[in-house]
Amino acid sequence: MQKTKSGFTIVELLIVIVVIGVLAAITVVAYNGIQNRGYEASVRSDAASNVKKMMLFQVDNSRFPGTLSELESAGLRFTKSAYAIFPQATVNVGFCLNGTYTDFALLVMAKSGQRYVISSTGSVSGYSGAATWNSTAATLAPVCTEMGMTNALTHGYSSSDTTTGPWRAWANG
């Protein structure tokens, strides 16, 4: 009389563990991709609505906002959870003007790291320039200059802003 042992071998268990690990990795990558596309869609939607608000300001004032208080009165709104924050970026939203306040650019960085430029023409495009704006507010100037703007008016988020929280007042709409 011979007894047989039932159960799984170590090799069979390892194969199952590897398969589960591969499936988990695929799921995580797919989830992150979906989440990043959601962030980017939200940022592009914010851009479109904020351009309309800027155009309304221009109709009322014959120019775009040239001071922080004017920019704040324009009522820009951002879905803050979709934007990059410290330490990934200390500047996630920027506003540039030309010298005569007749042209502007809104620079935004989604949480996914994708950067967009929204111009006064209403176009939204990915930023492909050489300048970066993720370290300090001072880095906005080269980006604005690259786009033909002479005035880097402000930025929307800065980790050093301790008076109104990390988002600037003009970006709180």
HELIX and SHEET records of a PDB file:
HELIX    1   1 ILE A   10  ASN A   61  1                                  52    
HELIX    2   2 LEU A   68  SER A   73  1                                   6    
HELIX    3   3 LYS A   80  ALA A   82  5                                   3    
HELIX    4   4 ALA A  137  THR A  139  5                                   3    
HELIX    5   5 LEU A  140  GLU A  146  1                                   7    
HELIX    6   6 ALA A  169  ASN A  172  5                                   4    
SHEET    1   A 5 VAL A 124  GLY A 126  0                                        
SHEET    2   A 5 ARG A 115  SER A 119 -1                                        
SHEET    3   A 5 PHE A 104  MET A 109 -1                                        
SHEET    4   A 5 VAL A  93  LEU A  97 -1                                        
SHEET    5   A 5 ASN A 151  HIS A 155 -1                                        
END                                                                             
